[in-house]
Amino acid sequence: MSQTSQQSSGPTIAPIPEGLAERAALLGGPEGMLTDEQIRGFVAENLAATDYDGKSVCLIIPDGTRSVPLPKVLPAIHDALAGRASSVTVLIALGTHAAMSEEAIDTLLGATERGAKATYPEWTVLNHAWDDPTQIADLGEIPAERIGELTGGLLTDIPMRVKINKLVAEADVNLIVGPVFPHEVVGFSGGNKYFFPGCSVHDVIDISHWVGALITASRIIGTLGITPVRQLIDAASELIDAAKFAFTMDVLSGGQELNAIAFGDPQAAWAAMAKISAQTHITYVDKPYKRIVALVPEMYDDMWTGAKGFYKSEPVCADGGDVIIYAPHITEVAAMHPGIREIGYHNIEYFTKQWDRFKDHPWGELAHSTHVTGLGTYDPETGEEKQRVNRYFATSISKEECEVYNVLHMDPASLDIEALRNDPDTLVIDHAGEVLFRLASERDGATEQSA
């Protein structure tokens, strides 16, 4: 049987290399709040010391599913590049999310009054066209043997074709601007993750997400170190033949202010900010809760993105407890990924122990399925699947549709949120999806480690 179908007991998660974070310039820290003047000064100083003269720049930013005050940073970048860069193309790193509308882009860029074209006249703003093959460049292949090394033996017979948006491949300079949060696939988001999967297509996405699923989201999320998935995306990023820089940010809850900002090459800027995010975006609780109600904000408009409310809270749910994803505004699971309806939501063993049945399904969708299920078991002899916790969708998705997806349904109108806040056995999480919850007894597991 191929290693692609095996769940690993756990590959090594290496600590962040000594001195990597220190290569980045850093302003701020885990406490306090940066002023607009500090941010503008930091951006201007660092871009002035970097060569952009006469060069084409691809400025890569997150989409609307990430809380980040881009209007505090982009105007300073615009001014710093004006008259220097030959062109600036802003590329929204969608991954495989739906394209953003012009109105949504204006809001994201802080250009609601005049519009993006008037606010940033020298810039062209585009969605990453992940579903248009003519917009994708092929950078080559990472052989299966190398993938085996990078994944600690989780995958041994699958090469990875590295493809990315042409704008990234053809630019003289790529400049990433985005936040760093605990992440269910890579440990902590940000850095080169904006290239892969942010500006790439299915091959890298499927392989990286499936590796994360094999390790399990419960283990990898919020792990501060160089995870196998981080190694994969760093290796893919090395094939981009252009200068690469990044502004990484630590965002206060709600996304309107910054604690910190770093600048440097993508790995260094990521490492500097991941160390801060580990202090600001992980909340430790003393005991597991019987019930968790994750209040999902409207910036997540489907379950593909809103599911963050589940896997960032599931680690503190008691065995046999309930995690309720409360999002009355969500009406569908994933329009961009209809295959989720075909497979439903299941734990990792359900897939690995029936690999011949599922091996040809997109691995990114299999991974997502496990992320919204958590730990559990599957017995191929009896066909019995057991989950560690119960998952409820308290959304506008019907009970019948929830049953198709193998999740429990709850009428959001039946929940008295304020009463639940007063229940000692219930944890109600506001703006769920960015802060990770962990048990205090696991605190050491969120620091750099060789797991």
Secondary structure, DSSP 8 states (H G I E B T S, - for coil): --GGG---S----B---TTTGGGSEEEE-SSS---HHHHHHHHHHHHHTS--TT-EEEEEEE-TTS---GGGTHHHHHHHHTTTSSEEEEEEE-TTS----HHHHHHHTT-TTT-HHHHSTTEEEEE--TT-GGGEEEEEEE-HHHHHHHTTTS-SS--EEEEEEHHHHH-SEEEEEEE--EETTTEE--GGGGTTTTTB-HHHHHHHHHHHHHH-HHHHTT--SB-HHHHHHHHHHTT--SEEEEEEEEE-TTSS-EEEEEEESHHHHHHHHHHHHHHHSEEEESS-EEEEEEE--TT--SHHHHTHHHHTTGGGEEEEEEEEEEETT---S-TT-THHHHH-S--HHHHHTTHHHHTTS-HHHHHHHHHTT-SEEEETTTTEEEESSEEEEEESS-HHHHHHTT-EE--GGG--HHHHHT-TTEEEETTTTSSEEEEGGGGGGGSS---
